[in-house]
Amino acid sequence: MSSVEKIKSNRYIQNIESWRWMTSLVLKGAAQTLATVGGGSKASRPSHVPENLAVDFNFTAIDCSETDIHAGWRKLFDKPDIFWTPQNGGHWVVTRAEYISTVMKTPDVFSSDEIILPKGAKPIRLLPLEAKPSEHGPYRAIIAKRVTPKAVTEMRDGVRALTIEMIESFRAKGECEFVEDFAKRLPIAVFLQLVDLPHDDREKLLEWTEVAVRSKSSLQLMMAFLHVINYLEYWIRERRAKPGDDLISDIVNAKIDGKPLSHDEIQGMLTTVLFGGLDTVAAILGFMAKFLAENPEHRQQLIANPKLIPKAIDEILRLHGIVNLSRSVAQDTELGGVFLKKGDMIQVPNSMFGVDDRATDEPLKVDFTRPNIAASHAAFGLGIHRCVGSTLARMELTMFLEEWLTRIPDFAIAPGKKATTVAGQVNGIVQLPLRWPVS
Ligand code: HEM
């Protein structure tokens, strides 16, 4: 096949208009990033930031991130409760549950219109995440009706079957690379089910989203982002012409106050669901498998009493917060005695919330019978933007624990190998070699 024929046969790159739109987005993003971080240099300390609150902290290069990213985050408890760092455009970091809760529950003062660091680095407005409180409800409702408890229950059997199929594909080998073979694959298959897209697209999406979330090369990142958006573009057009019973059709054909959503709004919503539902679930699956591989007594407890699984999910989420997003300060204000100026960025790491000893007794003790576990963490966020997909995420994690522990009850990190975790606005785990006995 000639290269022209190859291009023609690839339905995802035929739409020149989409490419133009996307390229302008990416160029805008690149220009904003350069303007904000000055090509990686540190920001100067603004005059309203006292010297004793300035700490050089870079969330992309946390200590311990190679093997235990959460231990790295916990070191921040030695710093002031609220401090400022010159890294990533310059921003505040809140380390204590009390203040994280205030920031996340006061959206008029701590605005979600910028949640990614560095400020302005992203070419697209993520919806409903970055919607103002007054406009947020209708965007959220469009997604919410696809992931209600009833809708999630209806997906359960399909997700269970997928989980079993994946586990059985490597069980007899006695080993797997958990992240590659399972953690990344389950959420993408569930996403494809939610949006009713072809299963065969799984590998392609996996490759693009992985690069878009983790790559340190801006060119690779830009290309991956373009691929994902272009892929979604194709399906937006398809579902506009032929609506089906799926989330893309809902978003594309939704109206707010009688008006259809704009192109940017549609892309912003689909991108949020795609990235919000893939990397997060993949990360917690990885942290969960790592914890159970390293803690046989907790594993045995779940095998002996599977009724503990829902509580175990919350207890593991409490210890392994995933998302470390930010807010922008919408008006001059004060938090914990610290003056914050309008326009400042403030990071609220969920990684810190559940392990703060001022809020949780013996926070490093793992106890699946701890009272009120679900209320003692903020892994799904707090306030109006609290994760709309949490019921779906919990169901995926339940399917994993139920089916994995039945089929592979005895497993450990492969001897001589190690898990590798990574720091970021979403904590991740990139390698988890597991091994188990086979008869
Ligand atoms: C264990 C997995 C997950 C974790 C840890 C997680 C975490 C979060 C957090 C912390 C937020 C709030 C962010 C903020 O306040 O700025 C959020 C919001 C959101 N999540 Fe999740 N999430 C997970 C799974 C999912 C899934 C499976 C979906 C797919 C539907 C999803 C879709 C969303 C959406 C659309 C929002 C925005 C809600 C709004 O702005 O009203 N998430 N998630």
Residues whose N, C-alpha, C, O or C-beta is under 5 A from the ligand:
A	BS01	HEM	I115 P128 L129 R140 T272 V273 G276 G277 T280 V281 I284 I322 V323 L325 A378 A379 F380 G381 L382 I384 H385 R386 C387 V388 G389 L392 A393
